[in-house]
Amino acid sequence: MSSVYKVIEIIGVSKKGWEDAAKEAMTSAAETLRDLRVAEVVKMDLTLKDNGEIDMFRTKLSVSFKYEKS
């Protein structure tokens, strides 16, 4: 029997760095999604404060998980 997977995009944020932002996103996703398979970093960016300092790191991930019919 073959399997079907669904792919979604999620964004994690962190004040520490891009890797931490990705971990935050996956930790949150794992709370509501089952059978997570692969996470791919799609984009990394950051937001800046008015004075030009880094405010937040953001990591966008493409995440796949096993699709189950309701």
LUMLUMDREN-2810 file (N, C-alpha, C; in Angstrom, 1 decimal):
<atoms>
<atom><aa>M</aa><ch>A</ch><at>N</at><xx>0.8</xx><yy>-1.2</yy><zz>0.0</zz></atom>
<atom><aa>M</aa><ch>A</ch><at>CA</at><xx>0.0</xx><yy>0.0</yy><zz>0.0</zz></atom>
<atom><aa>M</aa><ch>A</ch><at>C</at><xx>0.9</xx><yy>1.2</yy><zz>0.0</zz></atom>
<atom><aa>S</aa><ch>A</ch><at>N</at><xx>0.6</xx><yy>2.2</yy><zz>-0.9</zz></atom>
<atom><aa>S</aa><ch>A</ch><at>CA</at><xx>1.4</xx><yy>3.4</yy><zz>-0.9</zz></atom>
<atom><aa>S</aa><ch>A</ch><at>C</at><xx>0.8</xx><yy>4.5</yy><zz>0.1</zz></atom>
<atom><aa>S</aa><ch>A</ch><at>N</at><xx>1.6</xx><yy>5.4</yy><zz>0.3</zz></atom>
<atom><aa>S</aa><ch>A</ch><at>CA</at><xx>1.3</xx><yy>6.5</yy><zz>1.3</zz></atom>
<atom><aa>S</aa><ch>A</ch><at>C</at><xx>1.1</xx><yy>7.8</yy><zz>0.5</zz></atom>
<atom><aa>V</aa><ch>A</ch><at>N</at><xx>0.4</xx><yy>8.7</yy><zz>1.1</zz></atom>
<atom><aa>V</aa><ch>A</ch><at>CA</at><xx>0.3</xx><yy>10.1</yy><zz>0.6</zz></atom>
<atom><aa>V</aa><ch>A</ch><at>C</at><xx>0.7</xx><yy>11.1</yy><zz>1.7</zz></atom>
<atom><aa>Y</aa><ch>A</ch><at>N</at><xx>1.4</xx><yy>12.1</yy><zz>1.3</zz></atom>
<atom><aa>Y</aa><ch>A</ch><at>CA</at><xx>1.9</xx><yy>13.1</yy><zz>2.3</zz></atom>
<atom><aa>Y</aa><ch>A</ch><at>C</at><xx>1.4</xx><yy>14.5</yy><zz>1.9</zz></atom>
<atom><aa>K</aa><ch>A</ch><at>N</at><xx>1.1</xx><yy>15.3</yy><zz>2.9</zz></atom>
<atom><aa>K</aa><ch>A</ch><at>CA</at><xx>0.7</xx><yy>16.6</yy><zz>2.7</zz></atom>
<atom><aa>K</aa><ch>A</ch><at>C</at><xx>1.9</xx><yy>17.5</yy><zz>3.1</zz></atom>
<atom><aa>V</aa><ch>A</ch><at>N</at><xx>2.0</xx><yy>18.7</yy><zz>2.4</zz></atom>
<atom><aa>V</aa><ch>A</ch><at>CA</at><xx>3.1</xx><yy>19.6</yy><zz>2.6</zz></atom>
<atom><aa>V</aa><ch>A</ch><at>C</at><xx>2.5</xx><yy>21.0</yy><zz>3.0</zz></atom>
<atom><aa>I</aa><ch>A</ch><at>N</at><xx>3.0</xx><yy>21.6</yy><zz>4.1</zz></atom>
<atom><aa>I</aa><ch>A</ch><at>CA</at><xx>2.5</xx><yy>22.9</yy><zz>4.5</zz></atom>
<atom><aa>I</aa><ch>A</ch><at>C</at><xx>3.8</xx><yy>23.7</yy><zz>4.7</zz></atom>
<atom><aa>E</aa><ch>A</ch><at>N</at><xx>3.6</xx><yy>25.0</yy><zz>4.8</zz></atom>
<atom><aa>E</aa><ch>A</ch><at>CA</at><xx>4.6</xx><yy>25.9</yy><zz>5.2</zz></atom>
<atom><aa>E</aa><ch>A</ch><at>C</at><xx>4.3</xx><yy>26.5</yy><zz>6.5</zz></atom>
<atom><aa>I</aa><ch>A</ch><at>N</at><xx>5.4</xx><yy>26.6</yy><zz>7.4</zz></atom>
<atom><aa>I</aa><ch>A</ch><at>CA</at><xx>5.3</xx><yy>27.2</yy><zz>8.7</zz></atom>
<atom><aa>I</aa><ch>A</ch><at>C</at><xx>6.4</xx><yy>28.1</yy><zz>8.9</zz></atom>
<atom><aa>I</aa><ch>A</ch><at>N</at><xx>6.3</xx><yy>29.1</yy><zz>9.8</zz></atom>
<atom><aa>I</aa><ch>A</ch><at>CA</at><xx>7.3</xx><yy>30.1</yy><zz>10.1</zz></atom>
<atom><aa>I</aa><ch>A</ch><at>C</at><xx>7.6</xx><yy>30.1</yy><zz>11.6</zz></atom>
<atom><aa>G</aa><ch>A</ch><at>N</at><xx>8.8</xx><yy>29.9</yy><zz>12.0</zz></atom>
<atom><aa>G</aa><ch>A</ch><at>CA</at><xx>9.2</xx><yy>30.0</yy><zz>13.4</zz></atom>
<atom><aa>G</aa><ch>A</ch><at>C</at><xx>10.0</xx><yy>31.3</yy><zz>13.6</zz></atom>
<atom><aa>V</aa><ch>A</ch><at>N</at><xx>9.9</xx><yy>31.9</yy><zz>14.8</zz></atom>
<atom><aa>V</aa><ch>A</ch><at>CA</at><xx>10.6</xx><yy>33.1</yy><zz>15.1</zz></atom>
<atom><aa>V</aa><ch>A</ch><at>C</at><xx>11.4</xx><yy>32.9</yy><zz>16.4</zz></atom>
<atom><aa>S</aa><ch>A</ch><at>N</at><xx>12.5</xx><yy>33.6</yy><zz>16.5</zz></atom>
<atom><aa>S</aa><ch>A</ch><at>CA</at><xx>13.4</xx><yy>33.5</yy><zz>17.7</zz></atom>
<atom><aa>S</aa><ch>A</ch><at>C</at><xx>14.2</xx><yy>34.8</yy><zz>17.8</zz></atom>
<atom><aa>K</aa><ch>A</ch><at>N</at><xx>14.6</xx><yy>35.1</yy><zz>19.0</zz></atom>
<atom><aa>K</aa><ch>A</ch><at>CA</at><xx>15.5</xx><yy>36.2</yy><zz>19.2</zz></atom>
<atom><aa>K</aa><ch>A</ch><at>C</at><xx>17.0</xx><yy>35.7</yy><zz>19.2</zz></atom>
<atom><aa>K</aa><ch>A</ch><at>N</at><xx>17.1</xx><yy>34.4</yy><zz>19.2</zz></atom>
<atom><aa>K</aa><ch>A</ch><at>CA</at><xx>18.5</xx><yy>33.7</yy><zz>19.3</zz></atom>
<atom><aa>K</aa><ch>A</ch><at>C</at><xx>19.1</xx><yy>33.5</yy><zz>17.9</zz></atom>
<atom><aa>G</aa><ch>A</ch><at>N</at><xx>18.3</xx><yy>33.0</yy><zz>17.0</zz></atom>
<atom><aa>G</aa><ch>A</ch><at>CA</at><xx>18.9</xx><yy>32.8</yy><zz>15.6</zz></atom>
<atom><aa>G</aa><ch>A</ch><at>C</at><xx>18.0</xx><yy>32.0</yy><zz>14.8</zz></atom>
<atom><aa>W</aa><ch>A</ch><at>N</at><xx>18.4</xx><yy>31.7</yy><zz>13.5</zz></atom>
<atom><aa>W</aa><ch>A</ch><at>CA</at><xx>17.6</xx><yy>31.0</yy><zz>12.6</zz></atom>
<atom><aa>W</aa><ch>A</ch><at>C</at><xx>17.4</xx><yy>29.6</yy><zz>12.9</zz></atom>
<atom><aa>E</aa><ch>A</ch><at>N</at><xx>18.4</xx><yy>28.9</yy><zz>13.4</zz></atom>
<atom><aa>E</aa><ch>A</ch><at>CA</at><xx>18.3</xx><yy>27.5</yy><zz>13.9</zz></atom>
<atom><aa>E</aa><ch>A</ch><at>C</at><xx>17.3</xx><yy>27.4</yy><zz>15.0</zz></atom>
<atom><aa>D</aa><ch>A</ch><at>N</at><xx>17.3</xx><yy>28.3</yy><zz>15.9</zz></atom>
<atom><aa>D</aa><ch>A</ch><at>CA</at><xx>16.4</xx><yy>28.2</yy><zz>17.0</zz></atom>
<atom><aa>D</aa><ch>A</ch><at>C</at><xx>15.0</xx><yy>28.5</yy><zz>16.5</zz></atom>
<atom><aa>A</aa><ch>A</ch><at>N</at><xx>14.8</xx><yy>29.4</yy><zz>15.6</zz></atom>
<atom><aa>A</aa><ch>A</ch><at>CA</at><xx>13.5</xx><yy>29.7</yy><zz>15.0</zz></atom>
<atom><aa>A</aa><ch>A</ch><at>C</at><xx>12.9</xx><yy>28.4</yy><zz>14.3</zz></atom>
<atom><aa>A</aa><ch>A</ch><at>N</at><xx>13.8</xx><yy>27.7</yy><zz>13.6</zz></atom>
<atom><aa>A</aa><ch>A</ch><at>CA</at><xx>13.4</xx><yy>26.4</yy><zz>13.0</zz></atom>
<atom><aa>A</aa><ch>A</ch><at>C</at><xx>12.9</xx><yy>25.4</yy><zz>14.0</zz></atom>
<atom><aa>K</aa><ch>A</ch><at>N</at><xx>13.7</xx><yy>25.3</yy><zz>15.1</zz></atom>
<atom><aa>K</aa><ch>A</ch><at>CA</at><xx>13.3</xx><yy>24.4</yy><zz>16.2</zz></atom>
<atom><aa>K</aa><ch>A</ch><at>C</at><xx>12.0</xx><yy>24.7</yy><zz>16.8</zz></atom>
<atom><aa>E</aa><ch>A</ch><at>N</at><xx>11.8</xx><yy>26.0</yy><zz>17.0</zz></atom>
<atom><aa>E</aa><ch>A</ch><at>CA</at><xx>10.5</xx><yy>26.5</yy><zz>17.6</zz></atom>
<atom><aa>E</aa><ch>A</ch><at>C</at><xx>9.3</xx><yy>26.1</yy><zz>16.7</zz></atom>
<atom><aa>A</aa><ch>A</ch><at>N</at><xx>9.5</xx><yy>26.3</yy><zz>15.4</zz></atom>
<atom><aa>A</aa><ch>A</ch><at>CA</at><xx>8.5</xx><yy>26.0</yy><zz>14.5</zz></atom>
<atom><aa>A</aa><ch>A</ch><at>C</at><xx>8.1</xx><yy>24.5</yy><zz>14.5</zz></atom>
<atom><aa>M</aa><ch>A</ch><at>N</at><xx>9.2</xx><yy>23.7</yy><zz>14.5</zz></atom>
<atom><aa>M</aa><ch>A</ch><at>CA</at><xx>8.9</xx><yy>22.2</yy><zz>14.5</zz></atom>
<atom><aa>M</aa><ch>A</ch><at>C</at><xx>8.4</xx><yy>21.7</yy><zz>15.8</zz></atom>
<atom><aa>T</aa><ch>A</ch><at>N</at><xx>8.8</xx><yy>22.3</yy><zz>16.9</zz></atom>
<atom><aa>T</aa><ch>A</ch><at>CA</at><xx>8.2</xx><yy>21.9</yy><zz>18.2</zz></atom>
<atom><aa>T</aa><ch>A</ch><at>C</at><xx>6.7</xx><yy>22.2</yy><zz>18.3</zz></atom>
<atom><aa>S</aa><ch>A</ch><at>N</at><xx>6.3</xx><yy>23.4</yy><zz>17.8</zz></atom>
<atom><aa>S</aa><ch>A</ch><at>CA</at><xx>4.9</xx><yy>23.7</yy><zz>17.7</zz></atom>
<atom><aa>S</aa><ch>A</ch><at>C</at><xx>4.1</xx><yy>22.8</yy><zz>16.8</zz></atom>
<atom><aa>A</aa><ch>A</ch><at>N</at><xx>4.7</xx><yy>22.6</yy><zz>15.6</zz></atom>
<atom><aa>A</aa><ch>A</ch><at>CA</at><xx>4.1</xx><yy>21.7</yy><zz>14.6</zz></atom>
<atom><aa>A</aa><ch>A</ch><at>C</at><xx>3.8</xx><yy>20.3</yy><zz>15.2</zz></atom>
<atom><aa>A</aa><ch>A</ch><at>N</at><xx>4.8</xx><yy>19.8</yy><zz>15.9</zz></atom>
<atom><aa>A</aa><ch>A</ch><at>CA</at><xx>4.7</xx><yy>18.5</yy><zz>16.4</zz></atom>
<atom><aa>A</aa><ch>A</ch><at>C</at><xx>3.6</xx><yy>18.3</yy><zz>17.5</zz></atom>
<atom><aa>E</aa><ch>A</ch><at>N</at><xx>3.2</xx><yy>19.4</yy><zz>18.0</zz></atom>
<atom><aa>E</aa><ch>A</ch><at>CA</at><xx>2.1</xx><yy>19.4</yy><zz>19.0</zz></atom>
<atom><aa>E</aa><ch>A</ch><at>C</at><xx>0.7</xx><yy>19.0</yy><zz>18.4</zz></atom>
<atom><aa>T</aa><ch>A</ch><at>N</at><xx>0.6</xx><yy>19.4</yy><zz>17.1</zz></atom>
<atom><aa>T</aa><ch>A</ch><at>CA</at><xx>-0.7</xx><yy>19.2</yy><zz>16.4</zz></atom>
<atom><aa>T</aa><ch>A</ch><at>C</at><xx>-0.7</xx><yy>18.3</yy><zz>15.2</zz></atom>
<atom><aa>L</aa><ch>A</ch><at>N</at><xx>0.5</xx><yy>18.0</yy><zz>14.7</zz></atom>
<atom><aa>L</aa><ch>A</ch><at>CA</at><xx>0.6</xx><yy>17.2</yy><zz>13.5</zz></atom>
<atom><aa>L</aa><ch>A</ch><at>C</at><xx>1.2</xx><yy>15.8</yy><zz>13.8</zz></atom>
<atom><aa>R</aa><ch>A</ch><at>N</at><xx>0.7</xx><yy>14.8</yy><zz>13.2</zz></atom>
<atom><aa>R</aa><ch>A</ch><at>CA</at><xx>1.3</xx><yy>13.4</yy><zz>13.5</zz></atom>
<atom><aa>R</aa><ch>A</ch><at>C</at><xx>2.1</xx><yy>13.0</yy><zz>12.2</zz></atom>
<atom><aa>D</aa><ch>A</ch><at>N</at><xx>3.0</xx><yy>12.1</yy><zz>12.5</zz></atom>
<atom><aa>D</aa><ch>A</ch><at>CA</at><xx>3.8</xx><yy>11.5</yy><zz>11.4</zz></atom>
<atom><aa>D</aa><ch>A</ch><at>C</at><xx>4.6</xx><yy>12.5</yy><zz>10.6</zz></atom>
<atom><aa>L</aa><ch>A</ch><at>N</at><xx>5.2</xx><yy>13.5</yy><zz>11.2</zz></atom>
<atom><aa>L</aa><ch>A</ch><at>CA</at><xx>6.0</xx><yy>14.4</yy><zz>10.5</zz></atom>
<atom><aa>L</aa><ch>A</ch><at>C</at><xx>7.2</xx><yy>13.7</yy><zz>9.9</zz></atom>
<atom><aa>R</aa><ch>A</ch><at>N</at><xx>7.5</xx><yy>14.0</yy><zz>8.6</zz></atom>
<atom><aa>R</aa><ch>A</ch><at>CA</at><xx>8.5</xx><yy>13.3</yy><zz>7.9</zz></atom>
<atom><aa>R</aa><ch>A</ch><at>C</at><xx>9.8</xx><yy>14.1</yy><zz>7.5</zz></atom>
<atom><aa>V</aa><ch>A</ch><at>N</at><xx>9.5</xx><yy>15.2</yy><zz>6.9</zz></atom>
<atom><aa>V</aa><ch>A</ch><at>CA</at><xx>10.7</xx><yy>16.0</yy><zz>6.4</zz></atom>
<atom><aa>V</aa><ch>A</ch><at>C</at><xx>10.4</xx><yy>17.5</yy><zz>6.6</zz></atom>
<atom><aa>A</aa><ch>A</ch><at>N</at><xx>11.4</xx><yy>18.3</yy><zz>7.0</zz></atom>
<atom><aa>A</aa><ch>A</ch><at>CA</at><xx>11.3</xx><yy>19.7</yy><zz>7.1</zz></atom>
<atom><aa>A</aa><ch>A</ch><at>C</at><xx>12.4</xx><yy>20.3</yy><zz>6.2</zz></atom>
<atom><aa>E</aa><ch>A</ch><at>N</at><xx>12.1</xx><yy>21.2</yy><zz>5.3</zz></atom>
<atom><aa>E</aa><ch>A</ch><at>CA</at><xx>13.1</xx><yy>21.8</yy><zz>4.5</zz></atom>
<atom><aa>E</aa><ch>A</ch><at>C</at><xx>13.0</xx><yy>23.4</yy><zz>4.7</zz></atom>
<atom><aa>V</aa><ch>A</ch><at>N</at><xx>14.2</xx><yy>23.9</yy><zz>4.9</zz></atom>
<atom><aa>V</aa><ch>A</ch><at>CA</at><xx>14.3</xx><yy>25.4</yy><zz>5.1</zz></atom>
<atom><aa>V</aa><ch>A</ch><at>C</at><xx>14.0</xx><yy>26.0</yy><zz>3.7</zz></atom>
<atom><aa>V</aa><ch>A</ch><at>N</at><xx>13.0</xx><yy>26.9</yy><zz>3.6</zz></atom>
<atom><aa>V</aa><ch>A</ch><at>CA</at><xx>12.6</xx><yy>27.5</yy><zz>2.4</zz></atom>
<atom><aa>V</aa><ch>A</ch><at>C</at><xx>13.2</xx><yy>28.9</yy><zz>2.4</zz></atom>
<atom><aa>K</aa><ch>A</ch><at>N</at><xx>13.2</xx><yy>29.6</yy><zz>3.5</zz></atom>
<atom><aa>K</aa><ch>A</ch><at>CA</at><xx>13.7</xx><yy>31.0</yy><zz>3.5</zz></atom>
<atom><aa>K</aa><ch>A</ch><at>C</at><xx>14.1</xx><yy>31.4</yy><zz>4.9</zz></atom>
<atom><aa>M</aa><ch>A</ch><at>N</at><xx>15.1</xx><yy>32.2</yy><zz>5.0</zz></atom>
<atom><aa>M</aa><ch>A</ch><at>CA</at><xx>15.5</xx><yy>32.8</yy><zz>6.3</zz></atom>
<atom><aa>M</aa><ch>A</ch><at>C</at><xx>15.5</xx><yy>34.3</yy><zz>6.2</zz></atom>
<atom><aa>D</aa><ch>A</ch><at>N</at><xx>14.9</xx><yy>35.0</yy><zz>7.1</zz></atom>
<atom><aa>D</aa><ch>A</ch><at>CA</at><xx>15.0</xx><yy>36.5</yy><zz>7.1</zz></atom>
<atom><aa>D</aa><ch>A</ch><at>C</at><xx>15.0</xx><yy>37.0</yy><zz>8.5</zz></atom>
<atom><aa>L</aa><ch>A</ch><at>N</at><xx>15.1</xx><yy>38.3</yy><zz>8.7</zz></atom>
<atom><aa>L</aa><ch>A</ch><at>CA</at><xx>15.0</xx><yy>38.8</yy><zz>10.0</zz></atom>
<atom><aa>L</aa><ch>A</ch><at>C</at><xx>14.3</xx><yy>40.2</yy><zz>10.0</zz></atom>
<atom><aa>T</aa><ch>A</ch><at>N</at><xx>13.8</xx><yy>40.5</yy><zz>11.1</zz></atom>
<atom><aa>T</aa><ch>A</ch><at>CA</at><xx>13.2</xx><yy>41.9</yy><zz>11.3</zz></atom>
<atom><aa>T</aa><ch>A</ch><at>C</at><xx>14.2</xx><yy>42.7</yy><zz>12.1</zz></atom>
<atom><aa>L</aa><ch>A</ch><at>N</at><xx>14.2</xx><yy>44.0</yy><zz>11.8</zz></atom>
<atom><aa>L</aa><ch>A</ch><at>CA</at><xx>15.1</xx><yy>45.0</yy><zz>12.4</zz></atom>
<atom><aa>L</aa><ch>A</ch><at>C</at><xx>14.3</xx><yy>46.0</yy><zz>13.3</zz></atom>
<atom><aa>K</aa><ch>A</ch><at>N</at><xx>15.0</xx><yy>46.4</yy><zz>14.3</zz></atom>
<atom><aa>K</aa><ch>A</ch><at>CA</at><xx>14.4</xx><yy>47.5</yy><zz>15.1</zz></atom>
<atom><aa>K</aa><ch>A</ch><at>C</at><xx>14.7</xx><yy>48.8</yy><zz>14.4</zz></atom>
<atom><aa>D</aa><ch>A</ch><at>N</at><xx>14.1</xx><yy>49.9</yy><zz>14.9</zz></atom>
<atom><aa>D</aa><ch>A</ch><at>CA</at><xx>14.3</xx><yy>51.2</yy><zz>14.3</zz></atom>
<atom><aa>D</aa><ch>A</ch><at>C</at><xx>15.7</xx><yy>51.7</yy><zz>14.2</zz></atom>
<atom><aa>N</aa><ch>A</ch><at>N</at><xx>16.6</xx><yy>51.2</yy><zz>15.2</zz></atom>
<atom><aa>N</aa><ch>A</ch><at>CA</at><xx>18.0</xx><yy>51.6</yy><zz>15.2</zz></atom>
<atom><aa>N</aa><ch>A</ch><at>C</at><xx>18.8</xx><yy>50.7</yy><zz>14.4</zz></atom>
<atom><aa>G</aa><ch>A</ch><at>N</at><xx>18.2</xx><yy>49.7</yy><zz>13.6</zz></atom>
<atom><aa>G</aa><ch>A</ch><at>CA</at><xx>19.0</xx><yy>48.8</yy><zz>12.8</zz></atom>
<atom><aa>G</aa><ch>A</ch><at>C</at><xx>19.5</xx><yy>47.5</yy><zz>13.4</zz></atom>
<atom><aa>E</aa><ch>A</ch><at>N</at><xx>19.3</xx><yy>47.4</yy><zz>14.7</zz></atom>
<atom><aa>E</aa><ch>A</ch><at>CA</at><xx>19.7</xx><yy>46.1</yy><zz>15.4</zz></atom>
<atom><aa>E</aa><ch>A</ch><at>C</at><xx>18.7</xx><yy>45.0</yy><zz>15.0</zz></atom>
<atom><aa>I</aa><ch>A</ch><at>N</at><xx>19.1</xx><yy>43.8</yy><zz>15.1</zz></atom>
<atom><aa>I</aa><ch>A</ch><at>CA</at><xx>18.3</xx><yy>42.7</yy><zz>14.8</zz></atom>
<atom><aa>I</aa><ch>A</ch><at>C</at><xx>17.2</xx><yy>42.5</yy><zz>15.9</zz></atom>
<atom><aa>D</aa><ch>A</ch><at>N</at><xx>16.0</xx><yy>42.4</yy><zz>15.5</zz></atom>
<atom><aa>D</aa><ch>A</ch><at>CA</at><xx>14.9</xx><yy>42.2</yy><zz>16.4</zz></atom>
<atom><aa>D</aa><ch>A</ch><at>C</at><xx>14.5</xx><yy>40.7</yy><zz>16.5</zz></atom>
<atom><aa>M</aa><ch>A</ch><at>N</at><xx>14.2</xx><yy>40.1</yy><zz>15.4</zz></atom>
<atom><aa>M</aa><ch>A</ch><at>CA</at><xx>13.8</xx><yy>38.7</yy><zz>15.4</zz></atom>
<atom><aa>M</aa><ch>A</ch><at>C</at><xx>14.3</xx><yy>38.0</yy><zz>14.1</zz></atom>
<atom><aa>F</aa><ch>A</ch><at>N</at><xx>14.7</xx><yy>36.7</yy><zz>14.3</zz></atom>
<atom><aa>F</aa><ch>A</ch><at>CA</at><xx>15.1</xx><yy>35.8</yy><zz>13.2</zz></atom>
<atom><aa>F</aa><ch>A</ch><at>C</at><xx>13.9</xx><yy>35.0</yy><zz>12.9</zz></atom>
<atom><aa>R</aa><ch>A</ch><at>N</at><xx>13.7</xx><yy>34.9</yy><zz>11.6</zz></atom>
<atom><aa>R</aa><ch>A</ch><at>CA</at><xx>12.5</xx><yy>34.1</yy><zz>11.1</zz></atom>
<atom><aa>R</aa><ch>A</ch><at>C</at><xx>13.0</xx><yy>33.0</yy><zz>10.1</zz></atom>
<atom><aa>T</aa><ch>A</ch><at>N</at><xx>12.5</xx><yy>31.8</yy><zz>10.3</zz></atom>
<atom><aa>T</aa><ch>A</ch><at>CA</at><xx>12.8</xx><yy>30.7</yy><zz>9.4</zz></atom>
<atom><aa>T</aa><ch>A</ch><at>C</at><xx>11.5</xx><yy>30.1</yy><zz>8.9</zz></atom>
<atom><aa>K</aa><ch>A</ch><at>N</at><xx>11.3</xx><yy>30.1</yy><zz>7.5</zz></atom>
<atom><aa>K</aa><ch>A</ch><at>CA</at><xx>10.2</xx><yy>29.5</yy><zz>6.9</zz></atom>
<atom><aa>K</aa><ch>A</ch><at>C</at><xx>10.6</xx><yy>28.1</yy><zz>6.5</zz></atom>
<atom><aa>L</aa><ch>A</ch><at>N</at><xx>9.7</xx><yy>27.1</yy><zz>6.9</zz></atom>
<atom><aa>L</aa><ch>A</ch><at>CA</at><xx>9.9</xx><yy>25.7</yy><zz>6.6</zz></atom>
<atom><aa>L</aa><ch>A</ch><at>C</at><xx>8.8</xx><yy>25.1</yy><zz>5.8</zz></atom>
<atom><aa>S</aa><ch>A</ch><at>N</at><xx>9.1</xx><yy>24.2</yy><zz>4.9</zz></atom>
<atom><aa>S</aa><ch>A</ch><at>CA</at><xx>8.2</xx><yy>23.4</yy><zz>4.2</zz></atom>
<atom><aa>S</aa><ch>A</ch><at>C</at><xx>8.2</xx><yy>22.0</yy><zz>4.9</zz></atom>
<atom><aa>V</aa><ch>A</ch><at>N</at><xx>7.1</xx><yy>21.6</yy><zz>5.5</zz></atom>
<atom><aa>V</aa><ch>A</ch><at>CA</at><xx>7.0</xx><yy>20.5</yy><zz>6.3</zz></atom>
<atom><aa>V</aa><ch>A</ch><at>C</at><xx>6.0</xx><yy>19.4</yy><zz>5.7</zz></atom>
<atom><aa>S</aa><ch>A</ch><at>N</at><xx>6.5</xx><yy>18.2</yy><zz>5.6</zz></atom>
<atom><aa>S</aa><ch>A</ch><at>CA</at><xx>5.6</xx><yy>17.1</yy><zz>5.1</zz></atom>
<atom><aa>S</aa><ch>A</ch><at>C</at><xx>5.2</xx><yy>16.2</yy><zz>6.2</zz></atom>
<atom><aa>F</aa><ch>A</ch><at>N</at><xx>4.0</xx><yy>15.7</yy><zz>6.2</zz></atom>
<atom><aa>F</aa><ch>A</ch><at>CA</at><xx>3.5</xx><yy>14.7</yy><zz>7.1</zz></atom>
<atom><aa>F</aa><ch>A</ch><at>C</at><xx>2.5</xx><yy>13.8</yy><zz>6.4</zz></atom>
<atom><aa>K</aa><ch>A</ch><at>N</at><xx>2.3</xx><yy>12.6</yy><zz>7.0</zz></atom>
<atom><aa>K</aa><ch>A</ch><at>CA</at><xx>1.5</xx><yy>11.6</yy><zz>6.4</zz></atom>
<atom><aa>K</aa><ch>A</ch><at>C</at><xx>0.1</xx><yy>12.0</yy><zz>6.4</zz></atom>
<atom><aa>Y</aa><ch>A</ch><at>N</at><xx>-0.6</xx><yy>12.0</yy><zz>5.3</zz></atom>
<atom><aa>Y</aa><ch>A</ch><at>CA</at><xx>-2.0</xx><yy>12.4</yy><zz>5.1</zz></atom>
<atom><aa>Y</aa><ch>A</ch><at>C</at><xx>-2.9</xx><yy>11.2</yy><zz>5.5</zz></atom>
<atom><aa>E</aa><ch>A</ch><at>N</at><xx>-3.8</xx><yy>11.5</yy><zz>6.3</zz></atom>
<atom><aa>E</aa><ch>A</ch><at>CA</at><xx>-4.8</xx><yy>10.5</yy><zz>6.8</zz></atom>
<atom><aa>E</aa><ch>A</ch><at>C</at><xx>-6.2</xx><yy>11.0</yy><zz>6.5</zz></atom>
<atom><aa>K</aa><ch>A</ch><at>N</at><xx>-7.0</xx><yy>10.2</yy><zz>5.8</zz></atom>
<atom><aa>K</aa><ch>A</ch><at>CA</at><xx>-8.4</xx><yy>10.6</yy><zz>5.5</zz></atom>
<atom><aa>K</aa><ch>A</ch><at>C</at><xx>-9.2</xx><yy>10.6</yy><zz>6.8</zz></atom>
<atom><aa>S</aa><ch>A</ch><at>N</at><xx>-10.1</xx><yy>11.6</yy><zz>6.9</zz></atom>
<atom><aa>S</aa><ch>A</ch><at>CA</at><xx>-10.9</xx><yy>11.7</yy><zz>8.1</zz></atom>
<atom><aa>S</aa><ch>A</ch><at>C</at><xx>-12.0</xx><yy>10.7</yy><zz>8.1</zz></atom>
</atoms>
